[in-house]
Amino acid sequence: MELTTPTLATLFEQLGLDSDDASIDAFAEKNQLPDNVKLIDADFWTPQQARFLKEELREDAEWAPIVDELNVLLHKPAD
């Protein structure tokens, strides 16, 4: 059995999204969130995607650090 460490790219794959660097950058640029909107409450997630993200954070599962990384990416302050 091969164990892989989750990455932002593999998280995007898990969510059913394009996972190359350009696609991740474009997704982050298009979907910036205001400070008062939680990652899991963003309106662009499907119910299944939101549930996955919420569960991973709640259980502090192996994906949690990468979900946190995505949260930071989508809450970048404007330049």
C-alpha positions as protocol buffer text, in pm:
chain_id: "A"
residue {
  index: 1
  type: MET
  ca { x: 0 y: 0 z: 0 }
}
residue {
  index: 2
  type: GLU
  ca { x: 140 y: 337 z: -101 }
}
residue {
  index: 3
  type: LEU
  ca { x: 88 y: 622 z: 142 }
}
residue {
  index: 4
  type: THR
  ca { x: 111 y: 973 z: 7 }
}
residue {
  index: 5
  type: THR
  ca { x: 125 y: 1295 z: 197 }
}
residue {
  index: 6
  type: PRO
  ca { x: -167 y: 1519 z: 106 }
}
residue {
  index: 7
  type: THR
  ca { x: -82 y: 1831 z: -92 }
}
residue {
  index: 8
  type: LEU
  ca { x: -284 y: 2120 z: -225 }
}
residue {
  index: 9
  type: ALA
  ca { x: -287 y: 1948 z: -565 }
}
residue {
  index: 10
  type: THR
  ca { x: -417 y: 1621 z: -419 }
}
residue {
  index: 11
  type: LEU
  ca { x: -680 y: 1812 z: -221 }
}
residue {
  index: 12
  type: PHE
  ca { x: -803 y: 1969 z: -545 }
}
residue {
  index: 13
  type: GLU
  ca { x: -813 y: 1620 z: -699 }
}
residue {
  index: 14
  type: GLN
  ca { x: -1009 y: 1494 z: -398 }
}
residue {
  index: 15
  type: LEU
  ca { x: -1257 y: 1780 z: -450 }
}
residue {
  index: 16
  type: GLY
  ca { x: -1291 y: 1694 z: -819 }
}
residue {
  index: 17
  type: LEU
  ca { x: -1118 y: 2012 z: -935 }
}
residue {
  index: 18
  type: ASP
  ca { x: -834 y: 2068 z: -1181 }
}
residue {
  index: 19
  type: SER
  ca { x: -516 y: 2028 z: -980 }
}
residue {
  index: 20
  type: ASP
  ca { x: -231 y: 2172 z: -1187 }
}
residue {
  index: 21
  type: ASP
  ca { x: -58 y: 2484 z: -1052 }
}
residue {
  index: 22
  type: ALA
  ca { x: -220 y: 2719 z: -1305 }
}
residue {
  index: 23
  type: SER
  ca { x: -569 y: 2587 z: -1224 }
}
residue {
  index: 24
  type: ILE
  ca { x: -512 y: 2618 z: -849 }
}
residue {
  index: 25
  type: ASP
  ca { x: -385 y: 2975 z: -893 }
}
residue {
  index: 26
  type: ALA
  ca { x: -684 y: 3064 z: -1114 }
}
residue {
  index: 27
  type: PHE
  ca { x: -928 y: 2910 z: -865 }
}
residue {
  index: 28
  type: ALA
  ca { x: -774 y: 3107 z: -579 }
}
residue {
  index: 29
  type: GLU
  ca { x: -778 y: 3431 z: -775 }
}
residue {
  index: 30
  type: LYS
  ca { x: -1141 y: 3383 z: -880 }
}
residue {
  index: 31
  type: ASN
  ca { x: -1269 y: 3272 z: -539 }
}
residue {
  index: 32
  type: GLN
  ca { x: -1116 y: 3508 z: -285 }
}
residue {
  index: 33
  type: LEU
  ca { x: -1325 y: 3517 z: 32 }
}
residue {
  index: 34
  type: PRO
  ca { x: -1398 y: 3808 z: 264 }
}
residue {
  index: 35
  type: ASP
  ca { x: -1263 y: 3767 z: 617 }
}
residue {
  index: 36
  type: ASN
  ca { x: -1613 y: 3706 z: 755 }
}
residue {
  index: 37
  type: VAL
  ca { x: -1682 y: 3404 z: 527 }
}
residue {
  index: 38
  type: LYS
  ca { x: -1554 y: 3068 z: 646 }
}
residue {
  index: 39
  type: LEU
  ca { x: -1397 y: 2840 z: 388 }
}
residue {
  index: 40
  type: ILE
  ca { x: -1662 y: 2573 z: 441 }
}
residue {
  index: 41
  type: ASP
  ca { x: -1942 y: 2829 z: 397 }
}
residue {
  index: 42
  type: ALA
  ca { x: -1824 y: 2957 z: 58 }
}
residue {
  index: 43
  type: ASP
  ca { x: -2104 y: 2945 z: -198 }
}
residue {
  index: 44
  type: PHE
  ca { x: -1889 y: 2791 z: -473 }
}
residue {
  index: 45
  type: TRP
  ca { x: -1859 y: 2448 z: -307 }
}
residue {
  index: 46
  type: THR
  ca { x: -2098 y: 2167 z: -386 }
}
residue {
  index: 47
  type: PRO
  ca { x: -2265 y: 2022 z: -75 }
}
residue {
  index: 48
  type: GLN
  ca { x: -2033 y: 1720 z: -100 }
}
residue {
  index: 49
  type: GLN
  ca { x: -1719 y: 1935 z: -123 }
}
residue {
  index: 50
  type: ALA
  ca { x: -1827 y: 2149 z: 173 }
}
residue {
  index: 51
  type: ARG
  ca { x: -1907 y: 1839 z: 378 }
}
residue {
  index: 52
  type: PHE
  ca { x: -1566 y: 1687 z: 301 }
}
residue {
  index: 53
  type: LEU
  ca { x: -1381 y: 2006 z: 400 }
}
residue {
  index: 54
  type: LYS
  ca { x: -1586 y: 2043 z: 719 }
}
residue {
  index: 55
  type: GLU
  ca { x: -1533 y: 1680 z: 821 }
}
residue {
  index: 56
  type: GLU
  ca { x: -1160 y: 1696 z: 762 }
}
residue {
  index: 57
  type: LEU
  ca { x: -1129 y: 2006 z: 977 }
}
residue {
  index: 58
  type: ARG
  ca { x: -1362 y: 1879 z: 1249 }
}
residue {
  index: 59
  type: GLU
  ca { x: -1179 y: 1549 z: 1282 }
}
residue {
  index: 60
  type: ASP
  ca { x: -837 y: 1715 z: 1249 }
}
residue {
  index: 61
  type: ALA
  ca { x: -773 y: 1446 z: 989 }
}
residue {
  index: 62
  type: GLU
  ca { x: -468 y: 1410 z: 766 }
}
residue {
  index: 63
  type: TRP
  ca { x: -619 y: 1657 z: 518 }
}
residue {
  index: 64
  type: ALA
  ca { x: -673 y: 1927 z: 785 }
}
residue {
  index: 65
  type: PRO
  ca { x: -336 y: 2105 z: 737 }
}
residue {
  index: 66
  type: ILE
  ca { x: -395 y: 2122 z: 360 }
}
residue {
  index: 67
  type: VAL
  ca { x: -752 y: 2247 z: 410 }
}
residue {
  index: 68
  type: ASP
  ca { x: -599 y: 2516 z: 634 }
}
residue {
  index: 69
  type: GLU
  ca { x: -354 y: 2599 z: 354 }
}
residue {
  index: 70
  type: LEU
  ca { x: -646 y: 2637 z: 112 }
}
residue {
  index: 71
  type: ASN
  ca { x: -823 y: 2860 z: 365 }
}
residue {
  index: 72
  type: VAL
  ca { x: -522 y: 3091 z: 382 }
}
residue {
  index: 73
  type: LEU
  ca { x: -493 y: 3093 z: 3 }
}
residue {
  index: 74
  type: LEU
  ca { x: -856 y: 3200 z: -36 }
}
residue {
  index: 75
  type: HIS
  ca { x: -832 y: 3468 z: 234 }
}
residue {
  index: 76
  type: LYS
  ca { x: -526 y: 3651 z: 104 }
}
residue {
  index: 77
  type: PRO
  ca { x: -540 y: 4024 z: 166 }
}
residue {
  index: 78
  type: ALA
  ca { x: -561 y: 4240 z: -143 }
}
residue {
  index: 79
  type: ASP
  ca { x: -225 y: 4367 z: -269 }
}
